[in-house]
Amino acid sequence: MLDREVDESLDENAEVIVHEIDAALERMDAGTYGTCTRCGKPIPEERLAAVPYAVLCVTCKRDEERG
């Protein structure tokens, strides 16, 4: 039973990431890839290298996580 729950969780996570990648590809087509959706500043290349589907710069992501 535990193995099934782990598999389901991994499947759900994979679906979320695929959706985020699709959204990043749409932003590329629209010319908005690499721009923070909150503040409008460029997302650093280092962040995009680590999380290519990122929509927030590091500062905005920190603010979001703090609530």
PDB file of N, H, CA, C and O in Angstrom:
ATOM      1  N   MET A   1       0.831  -1.193   0.000  1.00  0.00           N
ATOM      2  CA  MET A   1       0.000   0.000   0.000  1.00  0.00           C
ATOM      3  C   MET A   1       0.875   1.257   0.000  1.00  0.00           C
ATOM      4  O   MET A   1       0.582   2.218  -0.712  1.00  0.00           O
ATOM      5  N   LEU A   2       1.920   1.251   0.776  1.00  0.00           N
ATOM      6  H   LEU A   2       2.158   0.471   1.355  1.00  0.00           H
ATOM      7  CA  LEU A   2       2.812   2.410   0.826  1.00  0.00           C
ATOM      8  C   LEU A   2       3.447   2.663  -0.540  1.00  0.00           C
ATOM      9  O   LEU A   2       3.567   3.810  -0.972  1.00  0.00           O
ATOM     10  N   ASP A   3       3.856   1.580  -1.220  1.00  0.00           N
ATOM     11  H   ASP A   3       3.759   0.649  -0.869  1.00  0.00           H
ATOM     12  CA  ASP A   3       4.445   1.732  -2.550  1.00  0.00           C
ATOM     13  C   ASP A   3       3.470   2.378  -3.517  1.00  0.00           C
ATOM     14  O   ASP A   3       3.872   3.205  -4.336  1.00  0.00           O
ATOM     15  N   ARG A   4       2.215   2.023  -3.440  1.00  0.00           N
ATOM     16  H   ARG A   4       1.889   1.352  -2.775  1.00  0.00           H
ATOM     17  CA  ARG A   4       1.194   2.596  -4.320  1.00  0.00           C
ATOM     18  C   ARG A   4       1.038   4.088  -4.045  1.00  0.00           C
ATOM     19  O   ARG A   4       0.924   4.884  -4.977  1.00  0.00           O
ATOM     20  N   GLU A   5       1.033   4.467  -2.773  1.00  0.00           N
ATOM     21  H   GLU A   5       1.126   3.820  -2.016  1.00  0.00           H
ATOM     22  CA  GLU A   5       0.899   5.881  -2.420  1.00  0.00           C
ATOM     23  C   GLU A   5       2.097   6.681  -2.915  1.00  0.00           C
ATOM     24  O   GLU A   5       1.947   7.801  -3.402  1.00  0.00           O
ATOM     25  N   VAL A   6       3.280   6.104  -2.787  1.00  0.00           N
ATOM     26  H   VAL A   6       3.403   5.194  -2.391  1.00  0.00           H
ATOM     27  CA  VAL A   6       4.481   6.783  -3.273  1.00  0.00           C
ATOM     28  C   VAL A   6       4.410   6.948  -4.786  1.00  0.00           C
ATOM     29  O   VAL A   6       4.710   8.021  -5.310  1.00  0.00           O
ATOM     30  N   ASP A   7       4.014   5.889  -5.490  1.00  0.00           N
ATOM     31  H   ASP A   7       3.771   5.017  -5.065  1.00  0.00           H
ATOM     32  CA  ASP A   7       3.878   5.967  -6.950  1.00  0.00           C
ATOM     33  C   ASP A   7       2.872   7.034  -7.360  1.00  0.00           C
ATOM     34  O   ASP A   7       3.129   7.800  -8.289  1.00  0.00           O
ATOM     35  N   GLU A   8       1.740   7.094  -6.684  1.00  0.00           N
ATOM     36  H   GLU A   8       1.532   6.472  -5.929  1.00  0.00           H
ATOM     37  CA  GLU A   8       0.722   8.097  -7.006  1.00  0.00           C
ATOM     38  C   GLU A   8       1.245   9.501  -6.768  1.00  0.00           C
ATOM     39  O   GLU A   8       0.994  10.409  -7.560  1.00  0.00           O
ATOM     40  N   SER A   9       1.973   9.678  -5.675  1.00  0.00           N
ATOM     41  H   SER A   9       2.177   8.941  -5.031  1.00  0.00           H
ATOM     42  CA  SER A   9       2.533  10.988  -5.355  1.00  0.00           C
ATOM     43  C   SER A   9       3.544  11.413  -6.422  1.00  0.00           C
ATOM     44  O   SER A   9       3.560  12.569  -6.845  1.00  0.00           O
ATOM     45  N   LEU A  10       4.381  10.478  -6.850  1.00  0.00           N
ATOM     46  H   LEU A  10       4.369   9.539  -6.506  1.00  0.00           H
ATOM     47  CA  LEU A  10       5.361  10.786  -7.888  1.00  0.00           C
ATOM     48  C   LEU A  10       4.676  11.115  -9.204  1.00  0.00           C
ATOM     49  O   LEU A  10       5.106  12.023  -9.915  1.00  0.00           O
ATOM     50  N   ASP A  11       3.626  10.393  -9.533  1.00  0.00           N
ATOM     51  H   ASP A  11       3.277   9.655  -8.956  1.00  0.00           H
ATOM     52  CA  ASP A  11       2.872  10.676 -10.759  1.00  0.00           C
ATOM     53  C   ASP A  11       2.264  12.066 -10.723  1.00  0.00           C
ATOM     54  O   ASP A  11       2.318  12.800 -11.710  1.00  0.00           O
ATOM     55  N   GLU A  12       1.682  12.431  -9.578  1.00  0.00           N
ATOM     56  H   GLU A  12       1.638  11.836  -8.776  1.00  0.00           H
ATOM     57  CA  GLU A  12       1.076  13.759  -9.445  1.00  0.00           C
ATOM     58  C   GLU A  12       2.132  14.846  -9.584  1.00  0.00           C
ATOM     59  O   GLU A  12       1.906  15.857 -10.250  1.00  0.00           O
ATOM     60  N   ASN A  13       3.289  14.636  -8.953  1.00  0.00           N
ATOM     61  H   ASN A  13       3.472  13.815  -8.412  1.00  0.00           H
ATOM     62  CA  ASN A  13       4.365  15.615  -9.029  1.00  0.00           C
ATOM     63  C   ASN A  13       4.853  15.761 -10.463  1.00  0.00           C
ATOM     64  O   ASN A  13       5.113  16.874 -10.920  1.00  0.00           O
ATOM     65  N   ALA A  14       4.978  14.655 -11.171  1.00  0.00           N
ATOM     66  H   ALA A  14       4.767  13.751 -10.800  1.00  0.00           H
ATOM     67  CA  ALA A  14       5.419  14.697 -12.569  1.00  0.00           C
ATOM     68  C   ALA A  14       4.421  15.469 -13.421  1.00  0.00           C
ATOM     69  O   ALA A  14       4.822  16.237 -14.296  1.00  0.00           O
ATOM     70  N   GLU A  15       3.139  15.280 -13.181  1.00  0.00           N
ATOM     71  H   GLU A  15       2.813  14.657 -12.470  1.00  0.00           H
ATOM     72  CA  GLU A  15       2.111  16.000 -13.937  1.00  0.00           C
ATOM     73  C   GLU A  15       2.213  17.502 -13.696  1.00  0.00           C
ATOM     74  O   GLU A  15       2.073  18.294 -14.628  1.00  0.00           O
ATOM     75  N   VAL A  16       2.455  17.894 -12.458  1.00  0.00           N
ATOM     76  H   VAL A  16       2.570  17.251 -11.700  1.00  0.00           H
ATOM     77  CA  VAL A  16       2.588  19.314 -12.125  1.00  0.00           C
ATOM     78  C   VAL A  16       3.796  19.907 -12.852  1.00  0.00           C
ATOM     79  O   VAL A  16       3.712  21.000 -13.411  1.00  0.00           O
ATOM     80  N   ILE A  17       4.912  19.190 -12.843  1.00  0.00           N
ATOM     81  H   ILE A  17       4.981  18.302 -12.389  1.00  0.00           H
ATOM     82  CA  ILE A  17       6.118  19.698 -13.489  1.00  0.00           C
ATOM     83  C   ILE A  17       5.924  19.796 -15.000  1.00  0.00           C
ATOM     84  O   ILE A  17       6.366  20.767 -15.614  1.00  0.00           O
ATOM     85  N   VAL A  18       5.281  18.821 -15.598  1.00  0.00           N
ATOM     86  H   VAL A  18       4.922  18.032 -15.099  1.00  0.00           H
ATOM     87  CA  VAL A  18       5.011  18.877 -17.043  1.00  0.00           C
ATOM     88  C   VAL A  18       4.153  20.099 -17.366  1.00  0.00           C
ATOM     89  O   VAL A  18       4.404  20.792 -18.351  1.00  0.00           O
ATOM     90  N   HIS A  19       3.143  20.363 -16.541  1.00  0.00           N
ATOM     91  H   HIS A  19       2.939  19.799 -15.741  1.00  0.00           H
ATOM     92  CA  HIS A  19       2.299  21.547 -16.749  1.00  0.00           C
ATOM     93  C   HIS A  19       3.140  22.820 -16.639  1.00  0.00           C
ATOM     94  O   HIS A  19       2.979  23.738 -17.442  1.00  0.00           O
ATOM     95  N   GLU A  20       4.037  22.880 -15.648  1.00  0.00           N
ATOM     96  H   GLU A  20       4.168  22.134 -14.995  1.00  0.00           H
ATOM     97  CA  GLU A  20       4.876  24.065 -15.469  1.00  0.00           C
ATOM     98  C   GLU A  20       5.836  24.248 -16.642  1.00  0.00           C
ATOM     99  O   GLU A  20       6.100  25.374 -17.062  1.00  0.00           O
ATOM    100  N   ILE A  21       6.354  23.146 -17.167  1.00  0.00           N
ATOM    101  H   ILE A  21       6.139  22.231 -16.826  1.00  0.00           H
ATOM    102  CA  ILE A  21       7.238  23.224 -18.337  1.00  0.00           C
ATOM    103  C   ILE A  21       6.458  23.712 -19.552  1.00  0.00           C
ATOM    104  O   ILE A  21       6.950  24.550 -20.307  1.00  0.00           O
ATOM    105  N   ASP A  22       5.252  23.197 -19.746  1.00  0.00           N
ATOM    106  H   ASP A  22       4.852  22.516 -19.132  1.00  0.00           H
ATOM    107  CA  ASP A  22       4.409  23.665 -20.853  1.00  0.00           C
ATOM    108  C   ASP A  22       4.150  25.168 -20.744  1.00  0.00           C
ATOM    109  O   ASP A  22       4.186  25.892 -21.739  1.00  0.00           O
ATOM    110  N   ALA A  23       3.891  25.619 -19.522  1.00  0.00           N
ATOM    111  H   ALA A  23       3.862  25.032 -18.714  1.00  0.00           H
ATOM    112  CA  ALA A  23       3.649  27.052 -19.308  1.00  0.00           C
ATOM    113  C   ALA A  23       4.910  27.857 -19.620  1.00  0.00           C
ATOM    114  O   ALA A  23       4.822  28.950 -20.181  1.00  0.00           O
ATOM    115  N   ALA A  24       6.076  27.330 -19.264  1.00  0.00           N
ATOM    116  H   ALA A  24       6.148  26.443 -18.809  1.00  0.00           H
ATOM    117  CA  ALA A  24       7.341  28.015 -19.570  1.00  0.00           C
ATOM    118  C   ALA A  24       7.541  28.110 -21.080  1.00  0.00           C
ATOM    119  O   ALA A  24       7.993  29.138 -21.585  1.00  0.00           O
ATOM    120  N   LEU A  25       7.208  27.047 -21.796  1.00  0.00           N
ATOM    121  H   LEU A  25       6.841  26.212 -21.386  1.00  0.00           H
ATOM    122  CA  LEU A  25       7.317  27.080 -23.260  1.00  0.00           C
ATOM    123  C   LEU A  25       6.379  28.121 -23.861  1.00  0.00           C
ATOM    124  O   LEU A  25       6.732  28.791 -24.831  1.00  0.00           O
ATOM    125  N   GLU A  26       5.192  28.256 -23.289  1.00  0.00           N
ATOM    126  H   GLU A  26       4.905  27.711 -22.501  1.00  0.00           H
ATOM    127  CA  GLU A  26       4.258  29.291 -23.747  1.00  0.00           C
ATOM    128  C   GLU A  26       4.824  30.686 -23.483  1.00  0.00           C
ATOM    129  O   GLU A  26       4.675  31.586 -24.309  1.00  0.00           O
ATOM    130  N   ARG A  27       5.478  30.863 -22.324  1.00  0.00           N
ATOM    131  H   ARG A  27       5.599  30.131 -21.653  1.00  0.00           H
ATOM    132  CA  ARG A  27       6.094  32.159 -22.031  1.00  0.00           C
ATOM    133  C   ARG A  27       7.227  32.451 -23.012  1.00  0.00           C
ATOM    134  O   ARG A  27       7.439  33.600 -23.397  1.00  0.00           O
ATOM    135  N   MET A  28       7.957  31.403 -23.415  1.00  0.00           N
ATOM    136  H   MET A  28       7.784  30.469 -23.101  1.00  0.00           H
ATOM    137  CA  MET A  28       9.005  31.596 -24.427  1.00  0.00           C
ATOM    138  C   MET A  28       8.403  32.105 -25.725  1.00  0.00           C
ATOM    139  O   MET A  28       8.907  33.054 -26.326  1.00  0.00           O
ATOM    140  N   ASP A  29       7.319  31.465 -26.151  1.00  0.00           N
ATOM    141  H   ASP A  29       6.910  30.694 -25.663  1.00  0.00           H
ATOM    142  CA  ASP A  29       6.637  31.879 -27.384  1.00  0.00           C
ATOM    143  C   ASP A  29       6.118  33.307 -27.280  1.00  0.00           C
ATOM    144  O   ASP A  29       6.121  34.049 -28.262  1.00  0.00           O
ATOM    145  N   ALA A  30       5.672  33.688 -26.081  1.00  0.00           N
ATOM    146  H   ALA A  30       5.671  33.085 -25.283  1.00  0.00           H
ATOM    147  CA  ALA A  30       5.119  35.025 -25.876  1.00  0.00           C
ATOM    148  C   ALA A  30       6.198  36.079 -25.636  1.00  0.00           C
ATOM    149  O   ALA A  30       5.913  37.277 -25.619  1.00  0.00           O
ATOM    150  N   GLY A  31       7.443  35.624 -25.451  1.00  0.00           N
ATOM    151  H   GLY A  31       7.675  34.652 -25.465  1.00  0.00           H
ATOM    152  CA  GLY A  31       8.532  36.567 -25.197  1.00  0.00           C
ATOM    153  C   GLY A  31       8.617  37.039 -23.767  1.00  0.00           C
ATOM    154  O   GLY A  31       9.276  38.041 -23.489  1.00  0.00           O
ATOM    155  N   THR A  32       7.961  36.340 -22.844  1.00  0.00           N
ATOM    156  H   THR A  32       7.425  35.526 -23.070  1.00  0.00           H
ATOM    157  CA  THR A  32       7.976  36.754 -21.446  1.00  0.00           C
ATOM    158  C   THR A  32       8.764  35.801 -20.553  1.00  0.00           C
ATOM    159  O   THR A  32       8.818  35.991 -19.338  1.00  0.00           O
ATOM    160  N   TYR A  33       9.377  34.775 -21.150  1.00  0.00           N
ATOM    161  H   TYR A  33       9.333  34.621 -22.137  1.00  0.00           H
ATOM    162  CA  TYR A  33      10.163  33.822 -20.369  1.00  0.00           C
ATOM    163  C   TYR A  33      11.325  34.548 -19.712  1.00  0.00           C
ATOM    164  O   TYR A  33      11.986  35.374 -20.341  1.00  0.00           O
ATOM    165  N   GLY A  34      11.573  34.238 -18.445  1.00  0.00           N
ATOM    166  H   GLY A  34      11.036  33.567 -17.934  1.00  0.00           H
ATOM    167  CA  GLY A  34      12.691  34.835 -17.729  1.00  0.00           C
ATOM    168  C   GLY A  34      12.349  36.146 -17.056  1.00  0.00           C
ATOM    169  O   GLY A  34      13.228  36.817 -16.516  1.00  0.00           O
ATOM    170  N   THR A  35      11.076  36.519 -17.083  1.00  0.00           N
ATOM    171  H   THR A  35      10.361  35.974 -17.522  1.00  0.00           H
ATOM    172  CA  THR A  35      10.609  37.733 -16.416  1.00  0.00           C
ATOM    173  C   THR A  35       9.721  37.335 -15.256  1.00  0.00           C
ATOM    174  O   THR A  35       8.805  36.530 -15.419  1.00  0.00           O
ATOM    175  N   CYS A  36       9.985  37.894 -14.086  1.00  0.00           N
ATOM    176  H   CYS A  36      10.730  38.549 -13.954  1.00  0.00           H
ATOM    177  CA  CYS A  36       9.197  37.592 -12.893  1.00  0.00           C
ATOM    178  C   CYS A  36       7.757  38.052 -13.104  1.00  0.00           C
ATOM    179  O   CYS A  36       7.509  39.191 -13.501  1.00  0.00           O
ATOM    180  N   THR A  37       6.818  37.157 -12.836  1.00  0.00           N
ATOM    181  H   THR A  37       7.019  36.232 -12.513  1.00  0.00           H
ATOM    182  CA  THR A  37       5.411  37.495 -13.030  1.00  0.00           C
ATOM    183  C   THR A  37       4.878  38.416 -11.937  1.00  0.00           C
ATOM    184  O   THR A  37       3.801  38.993 -12.088  1.00  0.00           O
ATOM    185  N   ARG A  38       5.606  38.559 -10.855  1.00  0.00           N
ATOM    186  H   ARG A  38       6.481  38.090 -10.732  1.00  0.00           H
ATOM    187  CA  ARG A  38       5.151  39.431  -9.768  1.00  0.00           C
ATOM    188  C   ARG A  38       5.710  40.850  -9.908  1.00  0.00           C
ATOM    189  O   ARG A  38       4.956  41.822  -9.910  1.00  0.00           O
ATOM    190  N   CYS A  39       7.034  40.961 -10.026  1.00  0.00           N
ATOM    191  H   CYS A  39       7.647  40.171 -10.024  1.00  0.00           H
ATOM    192  CA  CYS A  39       7.640  42.300 -10.026  1.00  0.00           C
ATOM    193  C   CYS A  39       8.060  42.783 -11.413  1.00  0.00           C
ATOM    194  O   CYS A  39       8.325  43.969 -11.605  1.00  0.00           O
ATOM    195  N   GLY A  40       8.122  41.861 -12.383  1.00  0.00           N
ATOM    196  H   GLY A  40       7.906  40.897 -12.228  1.00  0.00           H
ATOM    197  CA  GLY A  40       8.479  42.231 -13.749  1.00  0.00           C
ATOM    198  C   GLY A  40       9.968  42.323 -14.018  1.00  0.00           C
ATOM    199  O   GLY A  40      10.375  42.633 -15.138  1.00  0.00           O
ATOM    200  N   LYS A  41      10.794  42.056 -13.000  1.00  0.00           N
ATOM    201  H   LYS A  41      10.463  41.804 -12.091  1.00  0.00           H
ATOM    202  CA  LYS A  41      12.246  42.099 -13.193  1.00  0.00           C
ATOM    203  C   LYS A  41      12.721  40.784 -13.805  1.00  0.00           C
ATOM    204  O   LYS A  41      12.043  39.761 -13.697  1.00  0.00           O
ATOM    205  N   PRO A  42      13.881  40.815 -14.443  1.00  0.00           N
ATOM    206  CA  PRO A  42      14.433  39.578 -15.013  1.00  0.00           C
ATOM    207  C   PRO A  42      14.748  38.552 -13.920  1.00  0.00           C
ATOM    208  O   PRO A  42      15.222  38.905 -12.840  1.00  0.00           O
ATOM    209  N   ILE A  43      14.480  37.297 -14.215  1.00  0.00           N
ATOM    210  H   ILE A  43      14.095  37.011 -15.093  1.00  0.00           H
ATOM    211  CA  ILE A  43      14.848  36.205 -13.320  1.00  0.00           C
ATOM    212  C   ILE A  43      16.300  35.859 -13.645  1.00  0.00           C
ATOM    213  O   ILE A  43      16.622  35.627 -14.811  1.00  0.00           O
ATOM    214  N   PRO A  44      17.184  35.818 -12.648  1.00  0.00           N
ATOM    215  CA  PRO A  44      18.599  35.534 -12.915  1.00  0.00           C
ATOM    216  C   PRO A  44      18.797  34.194 -13.631  1.00  0.00           C
ATOM    217  O   PRO A  44      18.079  33.224 -13.391  1.00  0.00           O
ATOM    218  N   GLU A  45      19.791  34.177 -14.515  1.00  0.00           N
ATOM    219  H   GLU A  45      20.374  34.966 -14.710  1.00  0.00           H
ATOM    220  CA  GLU A  45      20.089  32.969 -15.277  1.00  0.00           C
ATOM    221  C   GLU A  45      20.374  31.778 -14.370  1.00  0.00           C
ATOM    222  O   GLU A  45      20.027  30.644 -14.699  1.00  0.00           O
ATOM    223  N   GLU A  46      21.008  32.038 -13.224  1.00  0.00           N
ATOM    224  H   GLU A  46      21.290  32.959 -12.957  1.00  0.00           H
ATOM    225  CA  GLU A  46      21.322  30.952 -12.296  1.00  0.00           C
ATOM    226  C   GLU A  46      20.044  30.284 -11.788  1.00  0.00           C
ATOM    227  O   GLU A  46      19.988  29.063 -11.644  1.00  0.00           O
ATOM    228  N   ARG A  47      19.027  31.090 -11.520  1.00  0.00           N
ATOM    229  H   ARG A  47      19.073  32.082 -11.636  1.00  0.00           H
ATOM    230  CA  ARG A  47      17.753  30.533 -11.054  1.00  0.00           C
ATOM    231  C   ARG A  47      17.083  29.744 -12.169  1.00  0.00           C
ATOM    232  O   ARG A  47      16.558  28.657 -11.932  1.00  0.00           O
ATOM    233  N   LEU A  48      17.098  30.279 -13.373  1.00  0.00           N
ATOM    234  H   LEU A  48      17.525  31.162 -13.566  1.00  0.00           H
ATOM    235  CA  LEU A  48      16.482  29.572 -14.494  1.00  0.00           C
ATOM    236  C   LEU A  48      17.236  28.280 -14.818  1.00  0.00           C
ATOM    237  O   LEU A  48      16.632  27.309 -15.275  1.00  0.00           O
ATOM    238  N   ALA A  49      18.549  28.265 -14.585  1.00  0.00           N
ATOM    239  H   ALA A  49      19.039  29.054 -14.214  1.00  0.00           H
ATOM    240  CA  ALA A  49      19.316  27.037 -14.806  1.00  0.00           C
ATOM    241  C   ALA A  49      18.899  25.975 -13.788  1.00  0.00           C
ATOM    242  O   ALA A  49      18.840  24.788 -14.109  1.00  0.00           O
ATOM    243  N   ALA A  50      18.611  26.408 -12.566  1.00  0.00           N
ATOM    244  H   ALA A  50      18.659  27.372 -12.305  1.00  0.00           H
ATOM    245  CA  ALA A  50      18.208  25.467 -11.514  1.00  0.00           C
ATOM    246  C   ALA A  50      16.747  25.066 -11.649  1.00  0.00           C
ATOM    247  O   ALA A  50      16.398  23.902 -11.452  1.00  0.00           O
ATOM    248  N   VAL A  51      15.885  26.037 -11.987  1.00  0.00           N
ATOM    249  H   VAL A  51      16.168  26.982 -12.146  1.00  0.00           H
ATOM    250  CA  VAL A  51      14.444  25.797 -12.111  1.00  0.00           C
ATOM    251  C   VAL A  51      13.986  26.467 -13.411  1.00  0.00           C
ATOM    252  O   VAL A  51      13.524  27.608 -13.387  1.00  0.00           O
ATOM    253  N   PRO A  52      14.110  25.768 -14.546  1.00  0.00           N
ATOM    254  CA  PRO A  52      13.823  26.398 -15.835  1.00  0.00           C
ATOM    255  C   PRO A  52      12.393  26.886 -16.003  1.00  0.00           C
ATOM    256  O   PRO A  52      12.122  27.711 -16.876  1.00  0.00           O
ATOM    257  N   TYR A  53      11.484  26.397 -15.191  1.00  0.00           N
ATOM    258  H   TYR A  53      11.704  25.727 -14.481  1.00  0.00           H
ATOM    259  CA  TYR A  53      10.081  26.800 -15.307  1.00  0.00           C
ATOM    260  C   TYR A  53       9.697  27.824 -14.236  1.00  0.00           C
ATOM    261  O   TYR A  53       8.513  28.056 -13.995  1.00  0.00           O
ATOM    262  N   ALA A  54      10.695  28.433 -13.594  1.00  0.00           N
ATOM    263  H   ALA A  54      11.657  28.244 -13.790  1.00  0.00           H
ATOM    264  CA  ALA A  54      10.434  29.421 -12.551  1.00  0.00           C
ATOM    265  C   ALA A  54       9.663  30.609 -13.115  1.00  0.00           C
ATOM    266  O   ALA A  54       9.930  31.061 -14.229  1.00  0.00           O
ATOM    267  N   VAL A  55       8.707  31.108 -12.339  1.00  0.00           N
ATOM    268  H   VAL A  55       8.491  30.741 -11.434  1.00  0.00           H
ATOM    269  CA  VAL A  55       7.943  32.288 -12.743  1.00  0.00           C
ATOM    270  C   VAL A  55       8.235  33.484 -11.846  1.00  0.00           C
ATOM    271  O   VAL A  55       7.830  34.608 -12.143  1.00  0.00           O
ATOM    272  N   LEU A  56       8.943  33.231 -10.744  1.00  0.00           N
ATOM    273  H   LEU A  56       9.272  32.318 -10.504  1.00  0.00           H
ATOM    274  CA  LEU A  56       9.260  34.297  -9.803  1.00  0.00           C
ATOM    275  C   LEU A  56      10.766  34.421  -9.635  1.00  0.00           C
ATOM    276  O   LEU A  56      11.487  33.424  -9.660  1.00  0.00           O
ATOM    277  N   CYS A  57      11.234  35.649  -9.463  1.00  0.00           N
ATOM    278  H   CYS A  57      10.648  36.459  -9.443  1.00  0.00           H
ATOM    279  CA  CYS A  57      12.633  35.857  -9.127  1.00  0.00           C
ATOM    280  C   CYS A  57      12.861  35.365  -7.696  1.00  0.00           C
ATOM    281  O   CYS A  57      11.907  35.041  -6.988  1.00  0.00           O
ATOM    282  N   VAL A  58      14.103  35.313  -7.282  1.00  0.00           N
ATOM    283  H   VAL A  58      14.878  35.577  -7.856  1.00  0.00           H
ATOM    284  CA  VAL A  58      14.431  34.785  -5.956  1.00  0.00           C
ATOM    285  C   VAL A  58      13.763  35.606  -4.859  1.00  0.00           C
ATOM    286  O   VAL A  58      13.218  35.040  -3.911  1.00  0.00           O
ATOM    287  N   THR A  59      13.796  36.904  -4.972  1.00  0.00           N
ATOM    288  H   THR A  59      14.238  37.364  -5.742  1.00  0.00           H
ATOM    289  CA  THR A  59      13.203  37.763  -3.946  1.00  0.00           C
ATOM    290  C   THR A  59      11.702  37.533  -3.821  1.00  0.00           C
ATOM    291  O   THR A  59      11.187  37.389  -2.712  1.00  0.00           O
ATOM    292  N   CYS A  60      11.010  37.497  -4.933  1.00  0.00           N
ATOM    293  H   CYS A  60      11.428  37.614  -5.834  1.00  0.00           H
ATOM    294  CA  CYS A  60       9.553  37.291  -4.897  1.00  0.00           C
ATOM    295  C   CYS A  60       9.206  35.883  -4.407  1.00  0.00           C
ATOM    296  O   CYS A  60       8.208  35.695  -3.710  1.00  0.00           O
ATOM    297  N   LYS A  61      10.031  34.894  -4.773  1.00  0.00           N
ATOM    298  H   LYS A  61      10.841  35.048  -5.338  1.00  0.00           H
ATOM    299  CA  LYS A  61       9.792  33.529  -4.306  1.00  0.00           C
ATOM    300  C   LYS A  61       9.958  33.465  -2.798  1.00  0.00           C
ATOM    301  O   LYS A  61       9.158  32.815  -2.126  1.00  0.00           O
ATOM    302  N   ARG A  62      10.956  34.108  -2.255  1.00  0.00           N
ATOM    303  H   ARG A  62      11.607  34.636  -2.802  1.00  0.00           H
ATOM    304  CA  ARG A  62      11.161  34.150  -0.801  1.00  0.00           C
ATOM    305  C   ARG A  62       9.965  34.808  -0.122  1.00  0.00           C
ATOM    306  O   ARG A  62       9.457  34.305   0.881  1.00  0.00           O
ATOM    307  N   ASP A  63       9.518  35.936  -0.674  1.00  0.00           N
ATOM    308  H   ASP A  63       9.930  36.344  -1.488  1.00  0.00           H
ATOM    309  CA  ASP A  63       8.361  36.631  -0.106  1.00  0.00           C
ATOM    310  C   ASP A  63       7.128  35.736  -0.115  1.00  0.00           C
ATOM    311  O   ASP A  63       6.365  35.719   0.850  1.00  0.00           O
ATOM    312  N   GLU A  64       6.932  34.995  -1.200  1.00  0.00           N
ATOM    313  H   GLU A  64       7.553  35.009  -1.984  1.00  0.00           H
ATOM    314  CA  GLU A  64       5.788  34.092  -1.312  1.00  0.00           C
ATOM    315  C   GLU A  64       5.861  32.986  -0.258  1.00  0.00           C
ATOM    316  O   GLU A  64       4.854  32.638   0.360  1.00  0.00           O
ATOM    317  N   GLU A  65       7.053  32.441  -0.061  1.00  0.00           N
ATOM    318  H   GLU A  65       7.871  32.723  -0.563  1.00  0.00           H
ATOM    319  CA  GLU A  65       7.217  31.349   0.902  1.00  0.00           C
ATOM    320  C   GLU A  65       7.041  31.816   2.342  1.00  0.00           C
ATOM    321  O   GLU A  65       6.625  31.038   3.200  1.00  0.00           O
ATOM    322  N   ARG A  66       7.353  33.069   2.608  1.00  0.00           N
ATOM    323  H   ARG A  66       7.691  33.700   1.910  1.00  0.00           H
ATOM    324  CA  ARG A  66       7.191  33.619   3.956  1.00  0.00           C
ATOM    325  C   ARG A  66       5.735  33.906   4.282  1.00  0.00           C
ATOM    326  O   ARG A  66       5.344  34.019   5.444  1.00  0.00           O
ATOM    327  N   GLY A  67       4.938  34.022   3.215  1.00  0.00           N
ATOM    328  H   GLY A  67       5.255  33.931   2.271  1.00  0.00           H
ATOM    329  CA  GLY A  67       3.511  34.244   3.412  1.00  0.00           C
ATOM    330  C   GLY A  67       3.167  35.652   3.510  1.00  0.00           C
ATOM    331  O   GLY A  67       1.995  35.991   3.677  1.00  0.00           O
TER     332      GLY A  67
END
